[in-house]
Amino acid sequence: MGVADMQIAAIAMANSLIVVTHDLRGFLRLPELPIEDWTNE
């Protein structure tokens, strides 16, 4: 997980937001962070 992704995660967690991303691998390392993948694969 890069610096930009960490900033996105921190902002989302601080503001009780959901991160919408197709790159689940990095964000799954933060179990308290709500994430969604809206792609249709």
Secondary structure as UniProt FT lines:
FT   HELIX           3..14
FT   TURN            15..16
FT   STRAND          19..20
FT   HELIX           24..27
FT   TURN            28..29
FT   TURN            31..32
FT   STRAND          35..36
//
